[in-house]
Amino acid sequence: MTEIDDQEILKQKLADLKTEHRDLDLAIDALINSGNYSSLQLQRMKKRKLTLKDQIFKTESALLPDIIA
């Protein structure tokens, strides 16, 4: 694989992660607004959302070029 291929794969992964994060955010809001949920269910969804946020950060960092100061 070339560096360009790797960059494209990372960009697609980043887009997928952001989409999942946004969808999960909407699902959490809908769940809270419904008023019919367990705290365990909500806690698991929020934990997944934080995990996605960490993965987004790591992927974004991998996309940044290494700059030698």
N, CA, C and O atoms as a CHARMM CRD file, in Angstrom:
* protein
*
  276
    1    1 MET  N      0.83100  -1.18700   0.00000 PROA 1      0.00000
    2    1 MET  CA     0.00000   0.00000   0.00000 PROA 1      0.00000
    3    1 MET  C      0.87200   1.24500   0.00000 PROA 1      0.00000
    4    1 MET  O      1.95500   1.28000   0.58500 PROA 1      0.00000
    5    2 THR  N      0.37200   2.23800  -0.66100 PROA 2      0.00000
    6    2 THR  CA     1.11000   3.49300  -0.68200 PROA 2      0.00000
    7    2 THR  C      0.61200   4.40500   0.43400 PROA 2      0.00000
    8    2 THR  O     -0.41000   4.15100   1.07200 PROA 2      0.00000
    9    3 GLU  N      1.36000   5.45500   0.64100 PROA 3      0.00000
   10    3 GLU  CA     0.97800   6.40900   1.68100 PROA 3      0.00000
   11    3 GLU  C     -0.36100   7.06500   1.34800 PROA 3      0.00000
   12    3 GLU  O     -1.15300   7.35300   2.24600 PROA 3      0.00000
   13    4 ILE  N     -0.61200   7.29800   0.06900 PROA 4      0.00000
   14    4 ILE  CA    -1.87600   7.90700  -0.35300 PROA 4      0.00000
   15    4 ILE  C     -3.04000   6.97800  -0.03600 PROA 4      0.00000
   16    4 ILE  O     -4.08500   7.43000   0.43200 PROA 4      0.00000
   17    5 ASP  N     -2.86500   5.67000  -0.29000 PROA 5      0.00000
   18    5 ASP  CA    -3.91200   4.70500   0.03100 PROA 5      0.00000
   19    5 ASP  C     -4.19600   4.69600   1.53200 PROA 5      0.00000
   20    5 ASP  O     -5.35100   4.66800   1.95700 PROA 5      0.00000
   21    6 ASP  N     -3.12800   4.72100   2.32400 PROA 6      0.00000
   22    6 ASP  CA    -3.28300   4.74200   3.77500 PROA 6      0.00000
   23    6 ASP  C     -4.05200   5.98400   4.22500 PROA 6      0.00000
   24    6 ASP  O     -4.92600   5.90100   5.08800 PROA 6      0.00000
   25    7 GLN  N     -3.72500   7.12700   3.63900 PROA 7      0.00000
   26    7 GLN  CA    -4.41600   8.37900   3.97800 PROA 7      0.00000
   27    7 GLN  C     -5.90400   8.29400   3.63400 PROA 7      0.00000
   28    7 GLN  O     -6.75300   8.74000   4.40600 PROA 7      0.00000
   29    8 GLU  N     -6.20800   7.72400   2.48200 PROA 8      0.00000
   30    8 GLU  CA    -7.61200   7.59300   2.06500 PROA 8      0.00000
   31    8 GLU  C     -8.37400   6.65800   2.99200 PROA 8      0.00000
   32    8 GLU  O     -9.53100   6.91500   3.32600 PROA 8      0.00000
   33    9 ILE  N     -7.73100   5.57800   3.40600 PROA 9      0.00000
   34    9 ILE  CA    -8.36600   4.64700   4.33900 PROA 9      0.00000
   35    9 ILE  C     -8.64700   5.34000   5.66200 PROA 9      0.00000
   36    9 ILE  O     -9.72300   5.18100   6.23800 PROA 9      0.00000
   37   10 LEU  N     -7.67000   6.11500   6.14500 PROA 10     0.00000
   38   10 LEU  CA    -7.86300   6.84700   7.39500 PROA 10     0.00000
   39   10 LEU  C     -8.96200   7.90000   7.27500 PROA 10     0.00000
   40   10 LEU  O     -9.74300   8.09500   8.20500 PROA 10     0.00000
   41   11 LYS  N     -9.01900   8.57500   6.13400 PROA 11     0.00000
   42   11 LYS  CA   -10.07200   9.57900   5.92400 PROA 11     0.00000
   43   11 LYS  C    -11.44500   8.93700   5.92800 PROA 11     0.00000
   44   11 LYS  O    -12.39200   9.50000   6.47800 PROA 11     0.00000
   45   12 GLN  N    -11.56700   7.75600   5.31700 PROA 12     0.00000
   46   12 GLN  CA   -12.85500   7.05900   5.28600 PROA 12     0.00000
   47   12 GLN  C    -13.22100   6.57400   6.68600 PROA 12     0.00000
   48   12 GLN  O    -14.37900   6.65400   7.09600 PROA 12     0.00000
   49   13 LYS  N    -12.22200   6.07000   7.41600 PROA 13     0.00000
   50   13 LYS  CA   -12.46300   5.62500   8.78800 PROA 13     0.00000
   51   13 LYS  C    -12.92000   6.79800   9.64700 PROA 13     0.00000
   52   13 LYS  O    -13.84400   6.65900  10.44900 PROA 13     0.00000
   53   14 LEU  N    -12.28000   7.94800   9.48200 PROA 14     0.00000
   54   14 LEU  CA   -12.64900   9.14400  10.23300 PROA 14     0.00000
   55   14 LEU  C    -14.08400   9.56100   9.92900 PROA 14     0.00000
   56   14 LEU  O    -14.84400   9.89700  10.83600 PROA 14     0.00000
   57   15 ALA  N    -14.44300   9.53800   8.67100 PROA 15     0.00000
   58   15 ALA  CA   -15.81000   9.89800   8.28200 PROA 15     0.00000
   59   15 ALA  C    -16.82100   8.92800   8.90400 PROA 15     0.00000
   60   15 ALA  O    -17.87600   9.34400   9.38200 PROA 15     0.00000
   61   16 ASP  N    -16.49000   7.63700   8.89400 PROA 16     0.00000
   62   16 ASP  CA   -17.37800   6.63400   9.47900 PROA 16     0.00000
   63   16 ASP  C    -17.52500   6.83100  10.98600 PROA 16     0.00000
   64   16 ASP  O    -18.62500   6.73500  11.53000 PROA 16     0.00000
   65   17 LEU  N    -16.41400   7.10500  11.64500 PROA 17     0.00000
   66   17 LEU  CA   -16.45000   7.33200  13.09200 PROA 17     0.00000
   67   17 LEU  C    -17.28600   8.56300  13.43900 PROA 17     0.00000
   68   17 LEU  O    -18.08000   8.53600  14.37900 PROA 17     0.00000
   69   18 LYS  N    -17.10400   9.63700  12.68100 PROA 18     0.00000
   70   18 LYS  CA   -17.86500  10.86300  12.93700 PROA 18     0.00000
   71   18 LYS  C    -19.35400  10.64100  12.70800 PROA 18     0.00000
   72   18 LYS  O    -20.18700  11.16400  13.44900 PROA 18     0.00000
   73   19 THR  N    -19.68200   9.87300  11.69000 PROA 19     0.00000
   74   19 THR  CA   -21.08800   9.56900  11.41400 PROA 19     0.00000
   75   19 THR  C    -21.69300   8.76400  12.55700 PROA 19     0.00000
   76   19 THR  O    -22.79100   9.06300  13.02500 PROA 19     0.00000
   77   20 GLU  N    -20.96800   7.74300  13.00300 PROA 20     0.00000
   78   20 GLU  CA   -21.46400   6.92200  14.11300 PROA 20     0.00000
   79   20 GLU  C    -21.61000   7.75200  15.37800 PROA 20     0.00000
   80   20 GLU  O    -22.58500   7.59200  16.11300 PROA 20     0.00000
   81   21 HSD  N    -20.65000   8.64200  15.64500 PROA 21     0.00000
   82   21 HSD  CA   -20.69600   9.50700  16.82400 PROA 21     0.00000
   83   21 HSD  C    -21.92100  10.41700  16.77400 PROA 21     0.00000
   84   21 HSD  O    -22.63400  10.56500  17.76600 PROA 21     0.00000
   85   22 ARG  N    -22.15900  11.02700  15.60900 PROA 22     0.00000
   86   22 ARG  CA   -23.31200  11.91800  15.43700 PROA 22     0.00000
   87   22 ARG  C    -24.62500  11.13800  15.59200 PROA 22     0.00000
   88   22 ARG  O    -25.55400  11.60600  16.25000 PROA 22     0.00000
   89   23 ASP  N    -24.69800   9.94700  14.98200 PROA 23     0.00000
   90   23 ASP  CA   -25.90800   9.12800  15.08600 PROA 23     0.00000
   91   23 ASP  C    -26.16700   8.70700  16.53100 PROA 23     0.00000
   92   23 ASP  O    -27.31000   8.69800  16.98700 PROA 23     0.00000
   93   24 LEU  N    -25.10600   8.36300  17.23800 PROA 24     0.00000
   94   24 LEU  CA   -25.25700   7.96200  18.62800 PROA 24     0.00000
   95   24 LEU  C    -25.70700   9.14500  19.47900 PROA 24     0.00000
   96   24 LEU  O    -26.50400   8.97500  20.40200 PROA 24     0.00000
   97   25 ASP  N    -25.21000  10.32400  19.18200 PROA 25     0.00000
   98   25 ASP  CA   -25.62800  11.52900  19.89400 PROA 25     0.00000
   99   25 ASP  C    -27.13000  11.76500  19.70700 PROA 25     0.00000
  100   25 ASP  O    -27.84400  12.08600  20.65800 PROA 25     0.00000
  101   26 LEU  N    -27.58700  11.60200  18.47800 PROA 26     0.00000
  102   26 LEU  CA   -29.02000  11.75800  18.20100 PROA 26     0.00000
  103   26 LEU  C    -29.83700  10.68600  18.91000 PROA 26     0.00000
  104   26 LEU  O    -30.92000  10.96800  19.42500 PROA 26     0.00000
  105   27 ALA  N    -29.32700   9.46300  18.94000 PROA 27     0.00000
  106   27 ALA  CA   -30.03000   8.36800  19.60700 PROA 27     0.00000
  107   27 ALA  C    -30.12600   8.61300  21.11300 PROA 27     0.00000
  108   27 ALA  O    -31.15500   8.33700  21.72900 PROA 27     0.00000
  109   28 ILE  N    -29.05300   9.13100  21.69600 PROA 28     0.00000
  110   28 ILE  CA   -29.06400   9.44000  23.12500 PROA 28     0.00000
  111   28 ILE  C    -30.09200  10.52500  23.42200 PROA 28     0.00000
  112   28 ILE  O    -30.85900  10.41800  24.37900 PROA 28     0.00000
  113   29 ASP  N    -30.10300  11.56500  22.60100 PROA 29     0.00000
  114   29 ASP  CA   -31.09200  12.64000  22.79100 PROA 29     0.00000
  115   29 ASP  C    -32.52100  12.11000  22.67100 PROA 29     0.00000
  116   29 ASP  O    -33.38700  12.46500  23.47200 PROA 29     0.00000
  117   30 ALA  N    -32.76400  11.26900  21.67900 PROA 30     0.00000
  118   30 ALA  CA   -34.10300  10.71000  21.48300 PROA 30     0.00000
  119   30 ALA  C    -34.49300   9.82600  22.66200 PROA 30     0.00000
  120   30 ALA  O    -35.64200   9.84300  23.10300 PROA 30     0.00000
  121   31 LEU  N    -33.54500   9.06100  23.16400 PROA 31     0.00000
  122   31 LEU  CA   -33.80900   8.18500  24.30000 PROA 31     0.00000
  123   31 LEU  C    -34.16800   8.99800  25.53700 PROA 31     0.00000
  124   31 LEU  O    -35.12200   8.68100  26.24700 PROA 31     0.00000
  125   32 ILE  N    -33.39100  10.05000  25.78400 PROA 32     0.00000
  126   32 ILE  CA   -33.65600  10.90700  26.94800 PROA 32     0.00000
  127   32 ILE  C    -35.02300  11.57800  26.81100 PROA 32     0.00000
  128   32 ILE  O    -35.78800  11.64900  27.77300 PROA 32     0.00000
  129   33 ASN  N    -35.32000  12.06400  25.61700 PROA 33     0.00000
  130   33 ASN  CA   -36.60200  12.74300  25.40100 PROA 33     0.00000
  131   33 ASN  C    -37.79100  11.80200  25.51100 PROA 33     0.00000
  132   33 ASN  O    -38.89700  12.23300  25.83700 PROA 33     0.00000
  133   34 SER  N    -37.57100  10.51900  25.23900 PROA 34     0.00000
  134   34 SER  CA   -38.66800   9.55700  25.34100 PROA 34     0.00000
  135   34 SER  C    -39.02600   9.30400  26.80400 PROA 34     0.00000
  136   34 SER  O    -40.17100   8.98400  27.12500 PROA 34     0.00000
  137   35 GLY  N    -38.04500   9.44900  27.67900 PROA 35     0.00000
  138   35 GLY  CA   -38.28100   9.24100  29.09400 PROA 35     0.00000
  139   35 GLY  C    -38.39400   7.76900  29.47500 PROA 35     0.00000
  140   35 GLY  O    -38.61000   7.44300  30.64200 PROA 35     0.00000
  141   36 ASN  N    -38.24900   6.88600  28.49800 PROA 36     0.00000
  142   36 ASN  CA   -38.40600   5.45400  28.74100 PROA 36     0.00000
  143   36 ASN  C    -37.07600   4.74600  28.48400 PROA 36     0.00000
  144   36 ASN  O    -36.86700   4.16200  27.42200 PROA 36     0.00000
  145   37 TYR  N    -36.18100   4.80800  29.47400 PROA 37     0.00000
  146   37 TYR  CA   -34.87500   4.18900  29.31700 PROA 37     0.00000
  147   37 TYR  C    -34.32500   3.80900  30.68400 PROA 37     0.00000
  148   37 TYR  O    -34.75500   4.32600  31.71500 PROA 37     0.00000
  149   38 SER  N    -33.37300   2.90300  30.66400 PROA 38     0.00000
  150   38 SER  CA   -32.69300   2.54200  31.90900 PROA 38     0.00000
  151   38 SER  C    -31.39000   3.33400  31.98500 PROA 38     0.00000
  152   38 SER  O    -30.80200   3.69100  30.96400 PROA 38     0.00000
  153   39 SER  N    -30.96000   3.59500  33.19300 PROA 39     0.00000
  154   39 SER  CA   -29.71500   4.35000  33.36000 PROA 39     0.00000
  155   39 SER  C    -28.53000   3.55100  32.82300 PROA 39     0.00000
  156   39 SER  O    -27.56100   4.13400  32.33800 PROA 39     0.00000
  157   40 LEU  N    -28.60000   2.21100  32.90900 PROA 40     0.00000
  158   40 LEU  CA   -27.53000   1.37400  32.38800 PROA 40     0.00000
  159   40 LEU  C    -27.42800   1.50800  30.87000 PROA 40     0.00000
  160   40 LEU  O    -26.33200   1.60100  30.31600 PROA 40     0.00000
  161   41 GLN  N    -28.56600   1.51600  30.21500 PROA 41     0.00000
  162   41 GLN  CA   -28.60200   1.67900  28.75500 PROA 41     0.00000
  163   41 GLN  C    -27.99200   3.01600  28.34800 PROA 41     0.00000
  164   41 GLN  O    -27.18600   3.08300  27.41900 PROA 41     0.00000
  165   42 LEU  N    -28.37600   4.06500  29.03900 PROA 42     0.00000
  166   42 LEU  CA   -27.86400   5.39900  28.74700 PROA 42     0.00000
  167   42 LEU  C    -26.35700   5.47400  29.02500 PROA 42     0.00000
  168   42 LEU  O    -25.60600   6.06900  28.25200 PROA 42     0.00000
  169   43 GLN  N    -25.93200   4.87500  30.11700 PROA 43     0.00000
  170   43 GLN  CA   -24.51600   4.87400  30.47300 PROA 43     0.00000
  171   43 GLN  C    -23.68100   4.16000  29.40400 PROA 43     0.00000
  172   43 GLN  O    -22.59800   4.62600  29.04900 PROA 43     0.00000
  173   44 ARG  N    -24.17500   3.04900  28.90000 PROA 44     0.00000
  174   44 ARG  CA   -23.45000   2.30600  27.85800 PROA 44     0.00000
  175   44 ARG  C    -23.34200   3.11200  26.56900 PROA 44     0.00000
  176   44 ARG  O    -22.30300   3.11100  25.90900 PROA 44     0.00000
  177   45 MET  N    -24.41100   3.78800  26.22400 PROA 45     0.00000
  178   45 MET  CA   -24.39700   4.60200  25.00900 PROA 45     0.00000
  179   45 MET  C    -23.40600   5.75500  25.14700 PROA 45     0.00000
  180   45 MET  O    -22.66900   6.05800  24.20900 PROA 45     0.00000
  181   46 LYS  N    -23.38700   6.39200  26.30400 PROA 46     0.00000
  182   46 LYS  CA   -22.46300   7.50300  26.52600 PROA 46     0.00000
  183   46 LYS  C    -21.01400   7.02400  26.54000 PROA 46     0.00000
  184   46 LYS  O    -20.12200   7.72100  26.05700 PROA 46     0.00000
  185   47 LYS  N    -20.78300   5.83900  27.09200 PROA 47     0.00000
  186   47 LYS  CA   -19.42800   5.28300  27.10400 PROA 47     0.00000
  187   47 LYS  C    -18.97600   4.98800  25.67300 PROA 47     0.00000
  188   47 LYS  O    -17.82800   5.25400  25.31700 PROA 47     0.00000
  189   48 ARG  N    -19.87200   4.44300  24.85700 PROA 48     0.00000
  190   48 ARG  CA   -19.55100   4.17100  23.45000 PROA 48     0.00000
  191   48 ARG  C    -19.23400   5.47900  22.73300 PROA 48     0.00000
  192   48 ARG  O    -18.31600   5.53900  21.91600 PROA 48     0.00000
  193   49 LYS  N    -19.98900   6.51500  23.03700 PROA 49     0.00000
  194   49 LYS  CA   -19.76500   7.81800  22.41700 PROA 49     0.00000
  195   49 LYS  C    -18.38300   8.36700  22.78000 PROA 49     0.00000
  196   49 LYS  O    -17.70500   8.93400  21.92300 PROA 49     0.00000
  197   50 LEU  N    -17.95900   8.20800  24.02900 PROA 50     0.00000
  198   50 LEU  CA   -16.63200   8.64700  24.44400 PROA 50     0.00000
  199   50 LEU  C    -15.53400   7.83600  23.76000 PROA 50     0.00000
  200   50 LEU  O    -14.49400   8.37700  23.38200 PROA 50     0.00000
  201   51 THR  N    -15.77300   6.54200  23.60500 PROA 51     0.00000
  202   51 THR  CA   -14.81400   5.69200  22.90500 PROA 51     0.00000
  203   51 THR  C    -14.66300   6.16000  21.46200 PROA 51     0.00000
  204   51 THR  O    -13.55100   6.22700  20.93900 PROA 51     0.00000
  205   52 LEU  N    -15.77200   6.48000  20.82800 PROA 52     0.00000
  206   52 LEU  CA   -15.72500   6.98000  19.45900 PROA 52     0.00000
  207   52 LEU  C    -14.96500   8.29500  19.38200 PROA 52     0.00000
  208   52 LEU  O    -14.19200   8.52000  18.45000 PROA 52     0.00000
  209   53 LYS  N    -15.18500   9.16100  20.36100 PROA 53     0.00000
  210   53 LYS  CA   -14.48100  10.44800  20.38600 PROA 53     0.00000
  211   53 LYS  C    -12.97100  10.23800  20.46400 PROA 53     0.00000
  212   53 LYS  O    -12.20700  10.92500  19.78600 PROA 53     0.00000
  213   54 ASP  N    -12.54500   9.28400  21.29500 PROA 54     0.00000
  214   54 ASP  CA   -11.11600   8.95700  21.39600 PROA 54     0.00000
  215   54 ASP  C    -10.57900   8.42700  20.07200 PROA 54     0.00000
  216   54 ASP  O     -9.48300   8.79800  19.65000 PROA 54     0.00000
  217   55 GLN  N    -11.34900   7.55800  19.41400 PROA 55     0.00000
  218   55 GLN  CA   -10.92500   7.00200  18.13100 PROA 55     0.00000
  219   55 GLN  C    -10.84600   8.09100  17.06100 PROA 55     0.00000
  220   55 GLN  O     -9.95400   8.06900  16.21300 PROA 55     0.00000
  221   56 ILE  N    -11.77000   9.03300  17.10300 PROA 56     0.00000
  222   56 ILE  CA   -11.75300  10.15500  16.16400 PROA 56     0.00000
  223   56 ILE  C    -10.47600  10.96800  16.37400 PROA 56     0.00000
  224   56 ILE  O     -9.79700  11.32000  15.40900 PROA 56     0.00000
  225   57 PHE  N    -10.14900  11.26400  17.62700 PROA 57     0.00000
  226   57 PHE  CA    -8.93600  12.02600  17.93500 PROA 57     0.00000
  227   57 PHE  C     -7.68700  11.30400  17.43200 PROA 57     0.00000
  228   57 PHE  O     -6.81800  11.92400  16.81900 PROA 57     0.00000
  229   58 LYS  N     -7.59400  10.00700  17.68500 PROA 58     0.00000
  230   58 LYS  CA    -6.42700   9.23000  17.25200 PROA 58     0.00000
  231   58 LYS  C     -6.31800   9.18800  15.73400 PROA 58     0.00000
  232   58 LYS  O     -5.22100   9.28100  15.18300 PROA 58     0.00000
  233   59 THR  N     -7.44800   9.04900  15.06300 PROA 59     0.00000
  234   59 THR  CA    -7.43800   8.99700  13.60400 PROA 59     0.00000
  235   59 THR  C     -7.04700  10.34600  13.02200 PROA 59     0.00000
  236   59 THR  O     -6.27800  10.40900  12.06400 PROA 59     0.00000
  237   60 GLU  N     -7.57300  11.42700  13.59500 PROA 60     0.00000
  238   60 GLU  CA    -7.20100  12.76200  13.14500 PROA 60     0.00000
  239   60 GLU  C     -5.70500  13.00400  13.35100 PROA 60     0.00000
  240   60 GLU  O     -5.04400  13.61000  12.50900 PROA 60     0.00000
  241   61 SER  N     -5.18600  12.52700  14.47000 PROA 61     0.00000
  242   61 SER  CA    -3.75200  12.68300  14.74300 PROA 61     0.00000
  243   61 SER  C     -2.91500  11.90500  13.74600 PROA 61     0.00000
  244   61 SER  O     -1.84700  12.36700  13.34400 PROA 61     0.00000
  245   62 ALA  N     -3.37800  10.73700  13.34000 PROA 62     0.00000
  246   62 ALA  CA    -2.65700   9.91600  12.37100 PROA 62     0.00000
  247   62 ALA  C     -2.64100  10.57000  10.99300 PROA 62     0.00000
  248   62 ALA  O     -1.73400  10.33100  10.19600 PROA 62     0.00000
  249   63 LEU  N     -3.64300  11.39200  10.71800 PROA 63     0.00000
  250   63 LEU  CA    -3.72700  12.07400   9.42500 PROA 63     0.00000
  251   63 LEU  C     -2.81400  13.29600   9.34100 PROA 63     0.00000
  252   63 LEU  O     -2.45800  13.73600   8.24800 PROA 63     0.00000
  253   64 LEU  N     -2.43800  13.84400  10.50200 PROA 64     0.00000
  254   64 LEU  CA    -1.58500  15.02500  10.51600 PROA 64     0.00000
  255   64 LEU  C     -0.15400  14.61400  10.14800 PROA 64     0.00000
  256   64 LEU  O      0.34800  13.59800  10.62900 PROA 64     0.00000
  257   65 PRO  N      0.48700  15.39500   9.30600 PROA 65     0.00000
  258   65 PRO  CA     1.86500  15.05400   8.94800 PROA 65     0.00000
  259   65 PRO  C      2.79500  15.26600  10.13500 PROA 65     0.00000
  260   65 PRO  O      2.58100  16.15600  10.95800 PROA 65     0.00000
  261   66 ASP  N      3.82500  14.43700  10.20900 PROA 66     0.00000
  262   66 ASP  CA     4.83800  14.60500  11.24700 PROA 66     0.00000
  263   66 ASP  C      5.68000  15.82500  10.90100 PROA 66     0.00000
  264   66 ASP  O      6.25600  15.90800   9.81700 PROA 66     0.00000
  265   67 ILE  N      5.74300  16.76000  11.82200 PROA 67     0.00000
  266   67 ILE  CA     6.52400  17.97600  11.59500 PROA 67     0.00000
  267   67 ILE  C      7.72400  17.93800  12.53300 PROA 67     0.00000
  268   67 ILE  O      7.57800  17.84400  13.75200 PROA 67     0.00000
  269   68 ILE  N      8.88200  18.01100  11.95400 PROA 68     0.00000
  270   68 ILE  CA    10.09500  18.01900  12.75500 PROA 68     0.00000
  271   68 ILE  C     10.44000  19.46900  13.06600 PROA 68     0.00000
  272   68 ILE  O     10.67600  20.28100  12.17000 PROA 68     0.00000
  273   69 ALA  N     10.46400  19.76800  14.35200 PROA 69     0.00000
  274   69 ALA  CA    10.72700  21.15000  14.76600 PROA 69     0.00000
  275   69 ALA  C     12.20500  21.41000  14.91000 PROA 69     0.00000
  276   69 ALA  O     12.60600  22.52300  15.25200 PROA 69     0.00000
